[in-house]
Amino acid sequence: MSGHSKWATTKHKKAVIDAKRGKLFARLIKNVEVAAPTGGGDPAGNPTLFDAIQKAKKSSVPNDNIDRAVKRGSGLEAGGADYQTIMYEGYGPNGVAILIECLTDNRNRAATEVRTALTRNGGSLADAGSVAYMFSRKGTILVPKADGLSEDDVLMAVLDAGAEEVNDLGESFEVITDPSDLIPVRTALQDAGIEYESAESGFVPSVSVPLDEEGARKIFKLIDVLEDCDDVQNVFANFDVSDEVMAAVG
């Protein structure tokens, strides 16, 4: 998973400053809006909302946009949409398994966008259950490397809180947890004075498909196209790429 994780974190950093900032902002705002009604509009009593707001702030989403999203989601301001989460399963080039998480108010539009993106880029939509069994839901926390912060420091801070593993991704550490332990582990980092970049629940593959440079270019392009779809929130895939392939792809 190291190759995939490194690619995802690199992409996250670039997304904040590149031409797709508007797309990223819209996705983060939608996360905030959906999190608000599930546990109330007060982040102090709604950990999911707290994390959604933190992630939006760290990606430079203006506070006014965040506040309005909280109000829309809480019903304090008009304009909130009735979003539902839909998970599509598919295959990309080289047999890479893909989970596509959508947050949409129009199921037909979401299905059409996802199917079109897959078929035009060497992929295909799969039957429900044919891909999902290769993934497990996990909590993932990214901790940027600070001066003097070691992998052991992070591990010692989170081990008793339920963390399963800590991975060195080069410029950051990745803490993997059971989804139910995400909040205690995040809190343990805060208590230890360790700053984290993001804390969210996602899907981690149990088996990975190694890719060469050509395969990596194809799968990166497919994921880019999928993430450009308005209804797509997250894309999870079971590819792995070496540092050498990452450097070649750029």
C-alpha positions in Angstrom: 0.0 0.0 0.0 3.0 2.3 0.4 3.0 3.3 -3.3 -0.7 4.1 -3.3 -0.5 6.0 0.0 2.4 8.1 -1.2 0.6 8.9 -4.4 -2.6 9.9 -2.5 -0.7 12.2 -0.2 1.2 13.8 -3.0 -2.0 14.3 -4.9 -3.6 15.9 -1.9 -0.9 18.4 -1.5 -1.0 19.4 -5.2 -4.8 19.6 -5.2 -4.7 22.6 -2.8 -2.7 24.7 -5.2 -3.6 23.5 -8.6 -6.4 24.5 -11.1 -8.8 22.0 -9.6 -9.1 23.9 -6.3 -12.7 24.6 -7.0 -13.5 20.9 -7.3 -11.7 20.1 -4.1 -13.5 22.9 -2.2 -16.9 21.7 -3.4 -16.1 18.1 -2.3 -14.9 19.3 1.2 -17.9 21.6 1.6 -20.3 18.7 0.7 -18.5 16.6 3.4 -19.2 19.3 6.0 -22.8 19.7 5.0 -23.5 16.0 5.2 -21.7 15.6 8.5 -23.8 18.4 10.2 -27.2 16.6 10.5 -25.8 13.2 11.5 -24.6 14.4 14.9 -25.7 18.0 15.3 -24.2 21.3 14.1 -21.8 21.7 17.0 -18.3 20.3 16.1 -17.5 19.8 19.8 -20.2 17.2 20.0 -20.0 15.8 16.5 -16.5 14.3 15.8 -17.4 13.6 12.1 -18.2 17.2 11.6 -15.1 18.3 13.5 -12.9 16.3 11.2 -14.7 17.5 8.1 -14.2 21.1 9.2 -10.6 20.5 10.0 -9.9 19.0 6.7 -11.6 21.9 4.9 -9.7 24.5 6.9 -6.3 22.7 6.2 -7.2 22.9 2.5 -7.8 26.7 2.7 -11.5 26.6 2.3 -12.8 30.0 3.5 -14.4 30.0 6.9 -17.6 31.7 5.5 -18.1 28.7 3.1 -17.6 26.3 6.0 -20.0 28.1 8.3 -22.8 28.2 5.6 -22.3 24.5 4.9 -22.8 23.7 8.6 -26.0 25.9 8.7 -27.4 24.2 5.5 -26.7 20.8 6.9 -28.2 21.6 10.3 -31.3 23.1 8.6 -30.6 26.6 9.9 -30.2 27.9 6.4 -32.1 27.0 3.2 -30.4 25.3 0.2 -29.3 22.1 1.7 -29.5 19.1 -0.7 -30.7 15.5 0.2 -27.5 13.7 -0.4 -27.1 9.9 -0.3 -24.0 7.8 -0.3 -23.6 5.3 -3.1 -20.7 2.9 -3.6 -19.9 1.7 -7.1 -17.4 -1.1 -7.9 -15.3 -1.4 -11.0 -12.1 -2.5 -12.6 -9.4 -0.3 -14.2 -6.6 -1.1 -16.5 -4.3 -4.1 -15.5 -7.2 -5.5 -13.4 -6.9 -2.9 -10.7 -10.0 -3.1 -8.4 -11.7 0.2 -7.7 -14.3 1.4 -5.2 -16.0 4.7 -6.1 -17.8 6.5 -3.3 -20.4 9.0 -4.4 -22.3 11.6 -2.5 -25.2 12.6 -4.7 -28.8 14.0 -4.9 -29.3 12.3 -8.2 -28.5 8.5 -8.5 -29.0 8.3 -12.3 -26.6 11.2 -12.9 -24.0 9.6 -10.6 -24.3 6.2 -12.2 -24.0 7.6 -15.7 -20.9 9.7 -14.9 -19.1 6.8 -13.2 -19.9 4.4 -16.0 -18.8 6.8 -18.7 -15.5 7.7 -16.9 -14.7 4.0 -16.5 -15.5 2.8 -20.0 -13.7 5.7 -21.7 -10.5 5.1 -19.8 -10.0 1.4 -20.0 -12.2 0.3 -17.1 -15.6 -1.2 -16.5 -18.3 -1.2 -14.0 -18.6 -4.4 -11.9 -21.4 -6.1 -10.1 -22.0 -5.2 -6.5 -19.8 -7.3 -4.2 -17.4 -8.4 -6.9 -14.7 -5.9 -5.8 -15.7 -4.7 -2.2 -14.5 -8.0 -0.6 -10.9 -7.0 -1.5 -11.1 -3.9 0.8 -11.6 -3.3 4.5 -12.9 -0.1 6.0 -10.2 1.5 8.1 -9.5 4.8 9.8 -6.5 6.7 8.3 -4.8 9.7 10.0 -2.0 11.6 8.2 0.7 13.2 10.4 3.1 15.6 8.7 6.7 15.1 9.7 7.8 17.9 12.0 11.3 18.7 13.3 12.4 15.8 15.6 9.2 13.8 15.2 10.0 10.1 14.7 7.9 7.1 13.8 8.4 5.8 17.3 7.1 9.1 18.8 3.9 8.7 16.8 3.6 5.0 17.6 4.0 5.6 21.3 1.3 8.3 21.2 -1.3 6.2 19.5 -0.6 2.5 20.4 -2.7 2.4 23.6 -5.6 4.3 21.9 -6.1 1.5 19.4 -3.8 2.2 16.4 -3.0 -0.8 14.3 0.1 0.4 12.5 2.1 3.4 11.6 3.7 3.8 8.1 6.4 6.1 7.0 5.3 7.7 3.7 8.4 9.9 3.3 7.0 13.4 4.1 4.3 12.2 6.5 3.3 9.3 8.8 0.2 7.3 8.1 -1.7 5.9 11.1 -4.1 3.0 10.4 -6.9 2.2 12.9 -10.2 0.4 13.1 -12.9 2.9 12.2 -14.3 2.7 15.7 -10.9 3.8 17.1 -10.4 6.8 14.7 -11.6 9.4 17.2 -9.6 8.0 20.3 -6.5 7.8 18.2 -6.9 11.3 16.8 -7.5 12.5 20.4 -4.4 10.7 21.6 -2.3 12.6 19.0 -3.8 15.9 20.1 -3.1 15.1 23.7 0.5 14.3 22.8 0.8 17.7 21.0 1.3 16.0 17.6 -0.4 17.8 14.7 -2.3 15.8 12.2 -3.3 16.7 8.6 -6.4 14.7 8.2 -8.4 12.0 9.9 -11.0 10.0 8.0 -12.5 6.6 7.4 -11.7 5.0 4.1 -11.0 1.6 2.4 -7.7 -0.2 2.4 -7.1 -3.1 0.0 -6.1 -6.6 1.3 -4.2 -7.4 -1.9 -2.4 -5.0 -4.3 -1.6 -5.0 -8.0 1.9 -3.8 -8.8 2.1 -1.5 -11.8 4.8 -0.5 -14.2 5.1 3.1 -15.5 2.6 2.6 -18.3 0.1 0.9 -16.0 0.5 3.7 -13.4 -0.1 6.4 -16.0 -3.3 4.7 -17.1 -4.7 4.2 -13.6 -3.8 7.7 -12.5 -5.6 9.2 -15.5 -8.7 7.1 -14.8 -8.8 8.2 -11.1 -8.3 11.8 -12.2 -11.3 11.5 -14.5 -13.4 9.8 -11.8 -12.5 12.5 -9.3 -13.5 15.2 -11.7 -17.1 13.9 -11.6 -19.2 16.2 -9.4 -20.8 13.3 -7.5 -17.6 11.4 -6.7 -16.2 12.0 -3.2 -13.5 9.3 -2.9 -11.8 6.7 -5.1 -10.1 3.7 -3.6 -8.0 1.3 -5.6 -5.7 -1.6 -5.0 -2.7 -0.7 -7.1 0.9 -0.3 -5.8 3.7 1.6 -7.4 7.3 1.7 -6.5 9.2 4.9 -5.7 11.0 4.5 -9.1 7.7 4.4 -11.0 6.3 7.3 -9.0 9.4 9.3 -9.9 9.1 8.4 -13.6 5.4 9.3 -13.7 6.1 12.6 -11.9 
